Amino acid sequence: MLADIACLSPHHFDRLFTTAFHAGPGAYVTALRLGRAARRLAATDAPITEICLTTGFESLGSFSTRFRRSFGVPPGAWRRIARSEKSVIPPPV
């Protein structure tokens, strides 16, 4: 456990982590995983289920629910939106 490595009680570690990152350790890791999934959805043609599993989620249902809660749209819609916006943005000069 991270609290043991930091030589802190679990409660104190959680409090300090939440103060520093504005989210508990579990929520922070979930946000990182969702961000990684969002980037992969926009950049690859990998199936959503594969992205779900490779980013650390155990079920497609929980992944889709959390993704929609964080980004406002389901993963498939995110992929379509991200790709349509890429085609509208001119390449850098």
VEXGUGU-782266 format. One record per residue: residue number from 1; residue in one letter; x, y, z of N, C-alpha, C, O, CB in turn. Coordinates in steps of 0.1 Angstrom, whole numbers. Glycine has a CB too. Layout:
pt seq:NUM&type:A&n.xx:X&n.yy:Y&n.zz:Z&ca.xx:X&ca.yy:Y&ca.zz:Z&c.xx:X&c.yy:Y&c.zz:Z&o.xx:X&o.yy:Y&o.zz:Z&cb.xx:X&cb.yy:Y&cb.zz:Z
...
END
This chain:
pt seq:1&type:M&n.xx:8&n.yy:-12&n.zz:0&ca.xx:0&ca.yy:0&ca.zz:0&c.xx:9&c.yy:13&c.zz:0&o.xx:20&o.yy:13&o.zz:6&cb.xx:-10&cb.yy:0&cb.zz:12
pt seq:2&type:L&n.xx:4&n.yy:23&n.zz:-7&ca.xx:12&ca.yy:35&ca.zz:-8&c.xx:15&c.yy:42&c.zz:5&o.xx:25&o.yy:47&o.zz:7&cb.xx:6&cb.yy:44&cb.zz:-18
pt seq:3&type:A&n.xx:5&n.yy:41&n.zz:14&ca.xx:7&ca.yy:47&ca.zz:27&c.xx:18&c.yy:41&c.zz:35&o.xx:26&o.yy:48&o.zz:41&cb.xx:-6&cb.yy:46&cb.zz:35
pt seq:4&type:D&n.xx:20&n.yy:28&n.zz:34&ca.xx:31&ca.yy:21&ca.zz:40&c.xx:44&c.yy:26&c.zz:34&o.xx:54&o.yy:28&o.zz:42&cb.xx:30&cb.yy:6&cb.zz:39
pt seq:5&type:I&n.xx:45&n.yy:27&n.zz:21&ca.xx:57&ca.yy:31&ca.zz:15&c.xx:61&c.yy:46&c.zz:19&o.xx:73&o.yy:49&o.zz:21&cb.xx:56&cb.yy:31&cb.zz:-1
pt seq:6&type:A&n.xx:51&n.yy:54&n.zz:21&ca.xx:53&ca.yy:68&ca.zz:25&c.xx:54&c.yy:69&c.zz:40&o.xx:56&o.yy:80&o.zz:45&cb.xx:41&cb.yy:77&cb.zz:20
pt seq:7&type:C&n.xx:54&n.yy:58&n.zz:47&ca.xx:55&ca.yy:58&ca.zz:62&c.xx:44&c.yy:67&c.zz:68&o.xx:47&o.yy:74&o.zz:78&cb.xx:69&cb.yy:62&cb.zz:66
pt seq:8&type:L&n.xx:32&n.yy:66&n.zz:63&ca.xx:20&ca.yy:73&ca.zz:69&c.xx:9&c.yy:64&c.zz:71&o.xx:8&o.yy:53&o.zz:66&cb.xx:16&cb.yy:84&cb.zz:59
pt seq:9&type:S&n.xx:0&n.yy:68&n.zz:80&ca.xx:-12&ca.yy:60&ca.zz:82&c.xx:-21&c.yy:61&c.zz:70&o.xx:-20&o.yy:71&o.zz:63&cb.xx:-20&cb.yy:65&cb.zz:95
pt seq:10&type:P&n.xx:-29&n.yy:51&n.zz:67&ca.xx:-37&ca.yy:52&ca.zz:55&c.xx:-46&c.yy:64&c.zz:54&o.xx:-48&o.yy:71&o.zz:44&cb.xx:-46&cb.yy:40&cb.zz:54
pt seq:11&type:H&n.xx:-52&n.yy:68&n.zz:66&ca.xx:-60&ca.yy:80&ca.zz:67&c.xx:-52&c.yy:93&c.zz:63&o.xx:-57&o.yy:101&o.zz:56&cb.xx:-67&cb.yy:81&cb.zz:80
pt seq:12&type:H&n.xx:-41&n.yy:94&n.zz:69&ca.xx:-33&ca.yy:106&ca.zz:67&c.xx:-28&c.yy:107&c.zz:53&o.xx:-28&o.yy:117&o.zz:47&cb.xx:-20&cb.yy:106&cb.zz:77
pt seq:13&type:F&n.xx:-24&n.yy:95&n.zz:47&ca.xx:-20&ca.yy:95&ca.zz:33&c.xx:-31&c.yy:100&c.zz:24&o.xx:-29&o.yy:108&o.zz:15&cb.xx:-15&cb.yy:81&cb.zz:29
pt seq:14&type:D&n.xx:-43&n.yy:94&n.zz:26&ca.xx:-55&ca.yy:97&ca.zz:18&c.xx:-58&c.yy:112&c.zz:19&o.xx:-61&o.yy:119&o.zz:9&cb.xx:-67&cb.yy:89&cb.zz:23
pt seq:15&type:R&n.xx:-57&n.yy:118&n.zz:31&ca.xx:-60&ca.yy:132&ca.zz:33&c.xx:-50&c.yy:141&c.zz:26&o.xx:-53&o.yy:150&o.zz:19&cb.xx:-60&cb.yy:135&cb.zz:48
pt seq:16&type:L&n.xx:-37&n.yy:137&n.zz:27&ca.xx:-26&ca.yy:145&ca.zz:20&c.xx:-28&c.yy:144&c.zz:5&o.xx:-26&o.yy:154&o.zz:-2&cb.xx:-13&cb.yy:141&cb.zz:25
pt seq:17&type:F&n.xx:-30&n.yy:132&n.zz:0&ca.xx:-32&ca.yy:130&ca.zz:-14&c.xx:-43&c.yy:138&c.zz:-20&o.xx:-42&o.yy:144&o.zz:-30&cb.xx:-34&cb.yy:115&cb.zz:-17
pt seq:18&type:T&n.xx:-55&n.yy:137&n.zz:-13&ca.xx:-67&ca.yy:144&ca.zz:-17&c.xx:-64&c.yy:159&c.zz:-17&o.xx:-69&o.yy:167&o.zz:-26&cb.xx:-79&cb.yy:141&cb.zz:-8
pt seq:19&type:T&n.xx:-57&n.yy:164&n.zz:-7&ca.xx:-54&ca.yy:179&ca.zz:-7&c.xx:-45&c.yy:183&c.zz:-19&o.xx:-47&o.yy:193&o.zz:-25&cb.xx:-46&cb.yy:182&cb.zz:7
pt seq:20&type:A&n.xx:-35&n.yy:174&n.zz:-22&ca.xx:-26&ca.yy:177&ca.zz:-33&c.xx:-32&c.yy:176&c.zz:-46&o.xx:-29&o.yy:184&o.zz:-55&cb.xx:-14&cb.yy:168&cb.zz:-32
pt seq:21&type:F&n.xx:-40&n.yy:166&n.zz:-49&ca.xx:-45&ca.yy:163&ca.zz:-62&c.xx:-60&c.yy:165&c.zz:-64&o.xx:-66&o.yy:163&o.zz:-75&cb.xx:-42&cb.yy:149&cb.zz:-65
pt seq:22&type:H&n.xx:-67&n.yy:170&n.zz:-53&ca.xx:-81&ca.yy:173&ca.zz:-54&c.xx:-90&c.yy:162&c.zz:-58&o.xx:-101&o.yy:163&o.zz:-63&cb.xx:-83&cb.yy:185&cb.zz:-64
pt seq:23&type:A&n.xx:-85&n.yy:150&n.zz:-55&ca.xx:-93&ca.yy:137&ca.zz:-57&c.xx:-86&c.yy:126&c.zz:-49&o.xx:-74&o.yy:127&o.zz:-46&cb.xx:-93&cb.yy:133&cb.zz:-72
pt seq:24&type:G&n.xx:-93&n.yy:117&n.zz:-44&ca.xx:-87&ca.yy:106&ca.zz:-37&c.xx:-79&c.yy:97&c.zz:-46&o.xx:-80&o.yy:98&o.zz:-58&cb.xx:-98&cb.yy:97&cb.zz:-30
pt seq:25&type:P&n.xx:-71&n.yy:88&n.zz:-41&ca.xx:-62&ca.yy:80&ca.zz:-49&c.xx:-70&c.yy:72&c.zz:-60&o.xx:-66&o.yy:71&o.zz:-71&cb.xx:-54&cb.yy:71&cb.zz:-41
pt seq:26&type:G&n.xx:-81&n.yy:66&n.zz:-56&ca.xx:-89&ca.yy:58&ca.zz:-65&c.xx:-95&c.yy:66&c.zz:-76&o.xx:-94&o.yy:62&o.zz:-88&cb.xx:-100&cb.yy:51&cb.zz:-58
pt seq:27&type:A&n.xx:-100&n.yy:78&n.zz:-73&ca.xx:-106&ca.yy:86&ca.zz:-83&c.xx:-95&c.yy:92&c.zz:-92&o.xx:-98&o.yy:93&o.zz:-104&cb.xx:-114&cb.yy:98&cb.zz:-77
pt seq:28&type:Y&n.xx:-84&n.yy:95&n.zz:-87&ca.xx:-72&ca.yy:100&ca.zz:-95&c.xx:-68&c.yy:90&c.zz:-105&o.xx:-66&o.yy:93&o.zz:-117&cb.xx:-61&cb.yy:104&cb.zz:-86
pt seq:29&type:V&n.xx:-66&n.yy:77&n.zz:-101&ca.xx:-62&ca.yy:66&ca.zz:-110&c.xx:-73&c.yy:64&c.zz:-121&o.xx:-70&o.yy:62&o.zz:-133&cb.xx:-60&cb.yy:53&cb.zz:-102
pt seq:30&type:T&n.xx:-86&n.yy:64&n.zz:-117&ca.xx:-97&ca.yy:63&ca.zz:-127&c.xx:-96&c.yy:74&c.zz:-137&o.xx:-98&o.yy:71&o.zz:-149&cb.xx:-110&cb.yy:62&cb.zz:-119
pt seq:31&type:A&n.xx:-94&n.yy:86&n.zz:-133&ca.xx:-93&ca.yy:97&ca.zz:-142&c.xx:-82&c.yy:96&c.zz:-152&o.xx:-83&o.yy:99&o.zz:-164&cb.xx:-92&cb.yy:111&cb.zz:-134
pt seq:32&type:L&n.xx:-70&n.yy:91&n.zz:-147&ca.xx:-59&ca.yy:88&ca.zz:-156&c.xx:-62&c.yy:78&c.zz:-166&o.xx:-59&o.yy:79&o.zz:-178&cb.xx:-46&cb.yy:84&cb.zz:-148
pt seq:33&type:R&n.xx:-69&n.yy:67&n.zz:-162&ca.xx:-73&ca.yy:56&ca.zz:-171&c.xx:-83&c.yy:61&c.zz:-181&o.xx:-82&o.yy:58&o.zz:-193&cb.xx:-79&cb.yy:44&cb.zz:-163
pt seq:34&type:L&n.xx:-92&n.yy:69&n.zz:-177&ca.xx:-102&ca.yy:74&ca.zz:-186&c.xx:-96&c.yy:84&c.zz:-197&o.xx:-99&o.yy:84&o.zz:-208&cb.xx:-113&cb.yy:82&cb.zz:-179
pt seq:35&type:G&n.xx:-86&n.yy:92&n.zz:-192&ca.xx:-79&ca.yy:100&ca.zz:-202&c.xx:-71&c.yy:92&c.zz:-212&o.xx:-71&o.yy:96&o.zz:-224&cb.xx:-70&cb.yy:109&cb.zz:-194
pt seq:36&type:R&n.xx:-65&n.yy:82&n.zz:-207&ca.xx:-57&ca.yy:73&ca.zz:-217&c.xx:-67&c.yy:67&c.zz:-226&o.xx:-64&o.yy:66&o.zz:-238&cb.xx:-49&cb.yy:62&cb.zz:-209
pt seq:37&type:A&n.xx:-78&n.yy:62&n.zz:-222&ca.xx:-88&ca.yy:56&ca.zz:-230&c.xx:-94&c.yy:66&c.zz:-241&o.xx:-95&o.yy:63&o.zz:-252&cb.xx:-100&cb.yy:50&cb.zz:-222
pt seq:38&type:A&n.xx:-96&n.yy:78&n.zz:-236&ca.xx:-101&ca.yy:89&ca.zz:-246&c.xx:-91&c.yy:91&c.zz:-257&o.xx:-95&o.yy:93&o.zz:-268&cb.xx:-104&cb.yy:102&cb.zz:-238
pt seq:39&type:R&n.xx:-78&n.yy:92&n.zz:-253&ca.xx:-68&ca.yy:94&ca.zz:-264&c.xx:-67&c.yy:82&c.zz:-273&o.xx:-66&o.yy:84&o.zz:-285&cb.xx:-54&cb.yy:96&cb.zz:-257
pt seq:40&type:R&n.xx:-68&n.yy:70&n.zz:-268&ca.xx:-68&ca.yy:58&ca.zz:-277&c.xx:-80&c.yy:58&c.zz:-286&o.xx:-79&o.yy:54&o.zz:-297&cb.xx:-67&cb.yy:45&cb.zz:-268
pt seq:41&type:L&n.xx:-92&n.yy:61&n.zz:-280&ca.xx:-104&ca.yy:61&ca.zz:-289&c.xx:-102&c.yy:71&c.zz:-300&o.xx:-106&o.yy:68&o.zz:-312&cb.xx:-116&cb.yy:65&cb.zz:-280
pt seq:42&type:A&n.xx:-96&n.yy:82&n.zz:-298&ca.xx:-95&ca.yy:92&ca.zz:-309&c.xx:-84&c.yy:89&c.zz:-319&o.xx:-85&o.yy:92&o.zz:-330&cb.xx:-92&cb.yy:106&cb.zz:-302
pt seq:43&type:A&n.xx:-74&n.yy:82&n.zz:-314&ca.xx:-62&ca.yy:79&ca.zz:-323&c.xx:-61&c.yy:66&c.zz:-329&o.xx:-54&o.yy:64&o.zz:-339&cb.xx:-50&cb.yy:81&cb.zz:-314
pt seq:44&type:T&n.xx:-69&n.yy:56&n.zz:-325&ca.xx:-68&ca.yy:43&ca.zz:-330&c.xx:-82&c.yy:37&c.zz:-335&o.xx:-92&o.yy:43&o.zz:-331&cb.xx:-62&cb.yy:33&cb.zz:-320
pt seq:45&type:D&n.xx:-81&n.yy:26&n.zz:-342&ca.xx:-94&ca.yy:19&ca.zz:-346&c.xx:-96&c.yy:7&c.zz:-337&o.xx:-104&o.yy:-2&o.zz:-340&cb.xx:-93&cb.yy:15&cb.zz:-360
pt seq:46&type:A&n.xx:-89&n.yy:6&n.zz:-326&ca.xx:-90&ca.yy:-5&ca.zz:-317&c.xx:-104&c.yy:-6&c.zz:-312&o.xx:-111&o.yy:4&o.zz:-309&cb.xx:-80&cb.yy:-4&cb.zz:-305
pt seq:47&type:P&n.xx:-110&n.yy:-18&n.zz:-310&ca.xx:-123&ca.yy:-20&ca.zz:-305&c.xx:-124&c.yy:-14&c.zz:-291&o.xx:-115&o.yy:-14&o.zz:-283&cb.xx:-127&cb.yy:-35&cb.zz:-304
pt seq:48&type:I&n.xx:-136&n.yy:-9&n.zz:-288&ca.xx:-138&ca.yy:-2&ca.zz:-275&c.xx:-136&c.yy:-12&c.zz:-264&o.xx:-130&o.yy:-8&o.zz:-253&cb.xx:-153&cb.yy:3&cb.zz:-274
pt seq:49&type:T&n.xx:-140&n.yy:-24&n.zz:-265&ca.xx:-138&ca.yy:-34&ca.zz:-255&c.xx:-123&c.yy:-36&c.zz:-252&o.xx:-119&o.yy:-38&o.zz:-241&cb.xx:-144&cb.yy:-48&cb.zz:-259
pt seq:50&type:E&n.xx:-115&n.yy:-37&n.zz:-262&ca.xx:-101&ca.yy:-38&ca.zz:-261&c.xx:-95&c.yy:-26&c.zz:-253&o.xx:-87&o.yy:-28&o.zz:-244&cb.xx:-94&cb.yy:-40&cb.zz:-274
pt seq:51&type:I&n.xx:-99&n.yy:-14&n.zz:-257&ca.xx:-94&ca.yy:-2&ca.zz:-250&c.xx:-98&c.yy:-2&c.zz:-235&o.xx:-91&o.yy:1&o.zz:-226&cb.xx:-100&cb.yy:11&cb.zz:-257
pt seq:52&type:C&n.xx:-111&n.yy:-7&n.zz:-233&ca.xx:-116&ca.yy:-8&ca.zz:-219&c.xx:-107&c.yy:-17&c.zz:-211&o.xx:-103&o.yy:-13&o.zz:-200&cb.xx:-130&cb.yy:-13&cb.zz:-219
pt seq:53&type:L&n.xx:-104&n.yy:-29&n.zz:-216&ca.xx:-96&ca.yy:-38&ca.zz:-209&c.xx:-81&c.yy:-34&c.zz:-207&o.xx:-75&o.yy:-36&o.zz:-197&cb.xx:-96&cb.yy:-52&cb.zz:-215
pt seq:54&type:T&n.xx:-75&n.yy:-28&n.zz:-218&ca.xx:-61&ca.yy:-25&ca.zz:-217&c.xx:-59&c.yy:-12&c.zz:-208&o.xx:-47&o.yy:-10&o.zz:-204&cb.xx:-56&cb.yy:-22&cb.zz:-231
pt seq:55&type:T&n.xx:-69&n.yy:-5&n.zz:-206&ca.xx:-67&ca.yy:7&ca.zz:-197&c.xx:-71&c.yy:4&c.zz:-182&o.xx:-71&o.yy:13&o.zz:-174&cb.xx:-76&cb.yy:19&cb.zz:-202
pt seq:56&type:G&n.xx:-74&n.yy:-8&n.zz:-180&ca.xx:-75&ca.yy:-12&ca.zz:-166&c.xx:-89&c.yy:-14&c.zz:-160&o.xx:-91&o.yy:-16&o.zz:-149&cb.xx:-69&cb.yy:-3&cb.zz:-157
pt seq:57&type:F&n.xx:-99&n.yy:-13&n.zz:-169&ca.xx:-113&ca.yy:-15&ca.zz:-165&c.xx:-116&c.yy:-30&c.zz:-167&o.xx:-112&o.yy:-36&o.zz:-176&cb.xx:-123&cb.yy:-6&cb.zz:-173
pt seq:58&type:E&n.xx:-125&n.yy:-35&n.zz:-158&ca.xx:-128&ca.yy:-50&ca.zz:-159&c.xx:-140&c.yy:-53&c.zz:-166&o.xx:-142&o.yy:-64&o.zz:-171&cb.xx:-129&cb.yy:-55&cb.zz:-145
pt seq:59&type:S&n.xx:-149&n.yy:-43&n.zz:-168&ca.xx:-161&ca.yy:-46&ca.zz:-176&c.xx:-165&c.yy:-34&c.zz:-185&o.xx:-162&o.yy:-22&o.zz:-181&cb.xx:-173&cb.yy:-49&cb.zz:-166
pt seq:60&type:L&n.xx:-170&n.yy:-37&n.zz:-196&ca.xx:-174&ca.yy:-27&ca.zz:-206&c.xx:-185&c.yy:-18&c.zz:-200&o.xx:-185&o.yy:-6&o.zz:-203&cb.xx:-178&cb.yy:-33&cb.zz:-219
pt seq:61&type:G&n.xx:-194&n.yy:-24&n.zz:-192&ca.xx:-205&ca.yy:-16&ca.zz:-187&c.xx:-200&c.yy:-5&c.zz:-177&o.xx:-204&o.yy:6&o.zz:-178&cb.xx:-215&cb.yy:-25&cb.zz:-179
pt seq:62&type:S&n.xx:-191&n.yy:-9&n.zz:-168&ca.xx:-186&ca.yy:1&ca.zz:-158&c.xx:-178&c.yy:11&c.zz:-166&o.xx:-178&o.yy:23&o.zz:-162&cb.xx:-178&cb.yy:-6&cb.zz:-147
pt seq:63&type:F&n.xx:-170&n.yy:7&n.zz:-175&ca.xx:-162&ca.yy:16&ca.zz:-183&c.xx:-171&c.yy:27&c.zz:-190&o.xx:-168&o.yy:39&o.zz:-190&cb.xx:-153&cb.yy:9&cb.zz:-193
pt seq:64&type:S&n.xx:-181&n.yy:22&n.zz:-197&ca.xx:-190&ca.yy:31&ca.zz:-205&c.xx:-197&c.yy:41&c.zz:-196&o.xx:-198&o.yy:52&o.zz:-199&cb.xx:-200&cb.yy:23&cb.zz:-213
pt seq:65&type:T&n.xx:-201&n.yy:36&n.zz:-184&ca.xx:-208&ca.yy:44&ca.zz:-175&c.xx:-199&c.yy:55&c.zz:-169&o.xx:-203&o.yy:67&o.zz:-169&cb.xx:-214&cb.yy:36&cb.zz:-163
pt seq:66&type:R&n.xx:-187&n.yy:51&n.zz:-165&ca.xx:-177&ca.yy:61&ca.zz:-160&c.xx:-173&c.yy:71&c.zz:-171&o.xx:-171&o.yy:83&o.zz:-169&cb.xx:-165&cb.yy:54&cb.zz:-154
pt seq:67&type:F&n.xx:-171&n.yy:66&n.zz:-183&ca.xx:-167&ca.yy:74&ca.zz:-195&c.xx:-177&c.yy:85&c.zz:-197&o.xx:-174&o.yy:96&o.zz:-199&cb.xx:-164&cb.yy:66&cb.zz:-207
pt seq:68&type:R&n.xx:-190&n.yy:80&n.zz:-198&ca.xx:-201&ca.yy:90&ca.zz:-201&c.xx:-202&c.yy:100&c.zz:-190&o.xx:-204&o.yy:112&o.zz:-192&cb.xx:-214&cb.yy:82&cb.zz:-202
pt seq:69&type:R&n.xx:-200&n.yy:96&n.zz:-177&ca.xx:-201&ca.yy:105&ca.zz:-166&c.xx:-190&c.yy:116&c.zz:-167&o.xx:-192&o.yy:127&o.zz:-163&cb.xx:-200&cb.yy:98&cb.zz:-153
pt seq:70&type:S&n.xx:-178&n.yy:112&n.zz:-171&ca.xx:-167&ca.yy:121&ca.zz:-172&c.xx:-167&c.yy:130&c.zz:-184&o.xx:-163&o.yy:141&o.zz:-183&cb.xx:-154&cb.yy:113&cb.zz:-171
pt seq:71&type:F&n.xx:-170&n.yy:124&n.zz:-196&ca.xx:-169&ca.yy:131&ca.zz:-208&c.xx:-182&c.yy:136&c.zz:-214&o.xx:-183&o.yy:143&o.zz:-224&cb.xx:-162&cb.yy:123&cb.zz:-218
pt seq:72&type:G&n.xx:-194&n.yy:132&n.zz:-208&ca.xx:-207&ca.yy:136&ca.zz:-213&c.xx:-212&c.yy:128&c.zz:-225&o.xx:-224&o.yy:130&o.zz:-228&cb.xx:-206&cb.yy:150&cb.zz:-217
pt seq:73&type:V&n.xx:-205&n.yy:119&n.zz:-231&ca.xx:-209&ca.yy:111&ca.zz:-242&c.xx:-203&c.yy:97&c.zz:-240&o.xx:-193&o.yy:95&o.zz:-233&cb.xx:-205&cb.yy:117&cb.zz:-255
pt seq:74&type:P&n.xx:-210&n.yy:87&n.zz:-246&ca.xx:-204&ca.yy:73&ca.zz:-245&c.xx:-191&c.yy:72&c.zz:-254&o.xx:-189&o.yy:81&o.zz:-262&cb.xx:-214&cb.yy:63&cb.zz:-250
pt seq:75&type:P&n.xx:-183&n.yy:62&n.zz:-251&ca.xx:-170&ca.yy:60&ca.zz:-259&c.xx:-172&c.yy:61&c.zz:-274&o.xx:-163&o.yy:67&o.zz:-280&cb.xx:-164&cb.yy:48&cb.zz:-255
pt seq:76&type:G&n.xx:-182&n.yy:54&n.zz:-280&ca.xx:-183&ca.yy:54&ca.zz:-294&c.xx:-186&c.yy:68&c.zz:-300&o.xx:-180&o.yy:72&o.zz:-310&cb.xx:-194&cb.yy:45&cb.zz:-298
pt seq:77&type:A&n.xx:-194&n.yy:76&n.zz:-293&ca.xx:-197&ca.yy:90&ca.zz:-297&c.xx:-184&c.yy:98&c.zz:-295&o.xx:-182&o.yy:107&o.zz:-304&cb.xx:-209&cb.yy:96&cb.zz:-289
pt seq:78&type:W&n.xx:-177&n.yy:96&n.zz:-285&ca.xx:-164&ca.yy:104&ca.zz:-283&c.xx:-155&c.yy:101&c.zz:-294&o.xx:-149&o.yy:111&o.zz:-299&cb.xx:-157&cb.yy:99&cb.zz:-269
pt seq:79&type:R&n.xx:-154&n.yy:89&n.zz:-299&ca.xx:-145&ca.yy:86&ca.zz:-310&c.xx:-150&c.yy:94&c.zz:-323&o.xx:-141&o.yy:100&o.zz:-329&cb.xx:-145&cb.yy:71&cb.zz:-313
pt seq:80&type:R&n.xx:-162&n.yy:93&n.zz:-326&ca.xx:-168&ca.yy:101&ca.zz:-337&c.xx:-165&c.yy:116&c.zz:-336&o.xx:-161&o.yy:122&o.zz:-346&cb.xx:-182&cb.yy:98&cb.zz:-339
pt seq:81&type:I&n.xx:-168&n.yy:121&n.zz:-325&ca.xx:-166&ca.yy:136&ca.zz:-323&c.xx:-151&c.yy:140&c.zz:-324&o.xx:-148&o.yy:149&o.zz:-330&cb.xx:-171&cb.yy:140&cb.zz:-309
pt seq:82&type:A&n.xx:-143&n.yy:132&n.zz:-317&ca.xx:-128&ca.yy:135&ca.zz:-318&c.xx:-123&c.yy:134&c.zz:-332&o.xx:-114&o.yy:143&o.zz:-336&cb.xx:-120&cb.yy:125&cb.zz:-309
pt seq:83&type:R&n.xx:-127&n.yy:125&n.zz:-339&ca.xx:-122&ca.yy:123&ca.zz:-353&c.xx:-128&c.yy:134&c.zz:-362&o.xx:-121&o.yy:139&o.zz:-371&cb.xx:-126&cb.yy:110&cb.zz:-359
pt seq:84&type:S&n.xx:-140&n.yy:138&n.zz:-360&ca.xx:-146&ca.yy:149&ca.zz:-368&c.xx:-139&c.yy:162&c.zz:-366&o.xx:-137&o.yy:170&o.zz:-375&cb.xx:-161&cb.yy:150&cb.zz:-366
pt seq:85&type:E&n.xx:-136&n.yy:164&n.zz:-353&ca.xx:-129&ca.yy:177&ca.zz:-350&c.xx:-115&c.yy:177&c.zz:-355&o.xx:-110&o.yy:188&o.zz:-359&cb.xx:-129&cb.yy:179&cb.zz:-334
pt seq:86&type:K&n.xx:-108&n.yy:165&n.zz:-356&ca.xx:-95&ca.yy:165&ca.zz:-361&c.xx:-95&c.yy:169&c.zz:-376&o.xx:-86&o.yy:176&o.zz:-381&cb.xx:-89&cb.yy:151&cb.zz:-360
pt seq:87&type:S&n.xx:-106&n.yy:164&n.zz:-383&ca.xx:-106&ca.yy:167&ca.zz:-398&c.xx:-109&c.yy:182&c.zz:-400&o.xx:-106&o.yy:187&o.zz:-411&cb.xx:-116&cb.yy:158&cb.zz:-404
pt seq:88&type:V&n.xx:-115&n.yy:189&n.zz:-391&ca.xx:-119&ca.yy:203&ca.zz:-392&c.xx:-107&c.yy:212&c.zz:-389&o.xx:-105&o.yy:223&o.zz:-395&cb.xx:-130&cb.yy:207&cb.zz:-383
pt seq:89&type:I&n.xx:-98&n.yy:208&n.zz:-380&ca.xx:-87&ca.yy:216&ca.zz:-376&c.xx:-76&c.yy:215&c.zz:-386&o.xx:-72&o.yy:204&o.zz:-390&cb.xx:-81&cb.yy:211&cb.zz:-362
pt seq:90&type:P&n.xx:-72&n.yy:226&n.zz:-391&ca.xx:-61&ca.yy:226&ca.zz:-402&c.xx:-48&c.yy:221&c.zz:-396&o.xx:-45&o.yy:224&o.zz:-384&cb.xx:-59&cb.yy:240&cb.zz:-408
pt seq:91&type:P&n.xx:-40&n.yy:215&n.zz:-404&ca.xx:-27&ca.yy:210&ca.zz:-399&c.xx:-18&c.yy:222&c.zz:-396&o.xx:-19&o.yy:232&o.zz:-402&cb.xx:-20&cb.yy:201&cb.zz:-409
pt seq:92&type:P&n.xx:-8&n.yy:220&n.zz:-386&ca.xx:1&ca.yy:231&ca.zz:-383&c.xx:10&c.yy:234&c.zz:-394&o.xx:14&o.yy:226&o.zz:-402&cb.xx:9&cb.yy:228&cb.zz:-370
pt seq:93&type:V&n.xx:13&n.yy:247&n.zz:-395&ca.xx:22&ca.yy:252&ca.zz:-406&c.xx:36&c.yy:251&c.zz:-402&o.xx:45&o.yy:255&o.zz:-410&cb.xx:18&cb.yy:266&cb.zz:-411
END
